[in-house]
Amino acid sequence: MTEQAFVRRREASWKRFEGIVYGEKRDIKTHAAWFPRGYRELTVDLNTARAEGFDPALIERLNRLVPEGNQLLYGQHSWSFKLLADFILRTFPRTVRSQWRGLGAVLLLFYGIIFFFGYLTVRFPPLVYEIIPESQAEMLESMYDPGSPHFLVPRQVSSDADMFGFYIYNNISIAFRTFAGGILAGIWSLLVLITNAVALGTVAGHIINRGFGASFFSFVIGHSSFELTAIVLSAQGGLLLGYRFFVPRGLSRAASLRRAGKAAMPLIIGSALLLVLAAVIEAFWSSRHELPAELRYGAGFAGWVLLVFYFLRAGRPSPESPRKRGTP
């Protein structure tokens, strides 16, 4: 590739990038969707110019734009309700949709293992004691036994507020371990995901065998959509780190991991928000066994429907009006 052909092909993109970096705030908002891609292309152009030994003035121009773009893209931003709302309504669902292939595989693995071990435990009840300690199995039985004093309340808590703290700690710790496992080439993320799926399936099968299935499912249905989805998203974030470790795409492994971490960050932040919501529902709604089971099942089903609709539709551009399309 000659320098003249390189400059002719890429000049328009560089000028657009310069206009955003050195322009007005409205320019940033107008080109916000394109800017991350423009920044990635700019870094590739800089590496190409250096490798080909192009004009130092050209290299200096690109080298000056890269840190400016990095500051604009990854610089510190003060949190606000507007920024949080933008993350919830746009950034998070768009990131989830962009990872649909990997998430599809993780979903199949996670729920496949849950149903498989649930079925095995129902068919072969002694299997539960090969997977979880007998003392833990008895504690779970007492929690879902309507005649137990610990019915739908863990033994470690004594109030709704304590229960909320208990679930927050438990849920966040699982999600964090799942995501952080990506540092170990994604292997630990996969192991944590599989371990939790095995435990969930085994516990569900054991509770069904003990005859407490009705109280178990009416309890978990309310918060399961948010909690289980958060675990899957955390695993996807960790596996993304592991994938970039093995497939750096021309970058150093450290640079590849940094880029993967930035790409996965919306997943882990969104997972944390989902887990907080799940803990609120689990502590203040799911344990309300005095409410009709039909109401709790209905609310839980609505949670699943709304969550699926949110990930499919939130953050998509609205259709252009007839006036914008040029029709009267």
Secondary structure, 3 states (H helix, E strand, C coil): CCHHHHHHHHHHHHHHHHHHHCCCHHHHHHCCCCHHHHHHHHHHHHHHHHHHCCCHHHHHHHHHHHHHHHHHHHCCCCCCHHHHHHHHHHHHHHHHHHCHHHHHHHHHHHHHHHHHHHHHHHHCHHHHHHHCCHHHHHHHHHHHCCCCCCCCCCCCCCCHHHHHHHHHHHHHHHHHHHHHHHHHCCHHHHHHHHHHHHHHHHHHHHHHHCCCHHHHHHHHCCCHHHHHHHHHHHHHHHHHHHHHHHCCCCCCHHHHHHHHHHHHHHHHHHHHHHHHHHHHHHHHHHCCCCCCHHHHHHHHHHHHHHHHHHHHHCCCCCCCCCCCCCCC
